[in-house]
């Protein structure tokens, strides 16, 4: 792998690490680029080339993954789960959650809490 491509791949992995560890904070392409000292458009292109996802899609996926865990493991309100996963708006959280899982957060909790208890 040539040096510029290796540096770009490293940058994408650094962005991925930030998404995995900072998903609960306000995150955007611009904020990630600022933290990584690079141009937002460049970071978006590099990330998509490496992971085949946009940065926004990656942020949403990480937040939904964490929400799935919280919904079945803890007795928290939907508002709390949304906030803990970085969503400021519960309606938007529901929309993104359903887009990624095919279920509303409440339906997810009903379905998988039962499986969690029975396993």
ChimeraX attribute file (.defattr): number of C-alpha atoms within 10 A of each C-alpha:
attribute: neighborCount
match mode: 1-to-1
recipient: residues
	/A:1	7
	/A:2	6
	/A:3	8
	/A:4	9
	/A:5	11
	/A:6	11
	/A:7	13
	/A:8	18
	/A:9	18
	/A:10	15
	/A:11	20
	/A:12	23
	/A:13	16
	/A:14	16
	/A:15	22
	/A:16	19
	/A:17	12
	/A:18	16
	/A:19	23
	/A:20	16
	/A:21	10
	/A:22	16
	/A:23	22
	/A:24	18
	/A:25	14
	/A:26	12
	/A:27	18
	/A:28	14
	/A:29	18
	/A:30	15
	/A:31	12
	/A:32	22
	/A:33	18
	/A:34	12
	/A:35	12
	/A:36	16
	/A:37	11
	/A:38	13
	/A:39	13
	/A:40	17
	/A:41	12
	/A:42	12
	/A:43	23
	/A:44	20
	/A:45	16
	/A:46	23
	/A:47	24
	/A:48	16
	/A:49	14
	/A:50	14
	/A:51	14
	/A:52	12
	/A:53	15
	/A:54	17
	/A:55	24
	/A:56	14
	/A:57	14
	/A:58	20
	/A:59	23
	/A:60	23
	/A:61	20
	/A:62	21
	/A:63	25
	/A:64	26
	/A:65	15
	/A:66	19
	/A:67	23
	/A:68	19
	/A:69	13
	/A:70	20
	/A:71	21
	/A:72	19
	/A:73	14
	/A:74	10
	/A:75	10
	/A:76	12
	/A:77	11
	/A:78	17
	/A:79	15
	/A:80	15
	/A:81	23
	/A:82	27
	/A:83	17
	/A:84	17
	/A:85	24
	/A:86	22
	/A:87	24
	/A:88	15
	/A:89	11
	/A:90	15
	/A:91	12
	/A:92	12
	/A:93	25
	/A:94	18
	/A:95	14
	/A:96	20
	/A:97	23
	/A:98	16
	/A:99	13
	/A:100	14
	/A:101	14
	/A:102	12
	/A:103	15
	/A:104	17
	/A:105	23
	/A:106	11
	/A:107	12
	/A:108	17
	/A:109	19
	/A:110	13
	/A:111	13
	/A:112	16
	/A:113	16
	/A:114	11
	/A:115	11
	/A:116	11
	/A:117	9
	/A:118	7
	/A:119	6
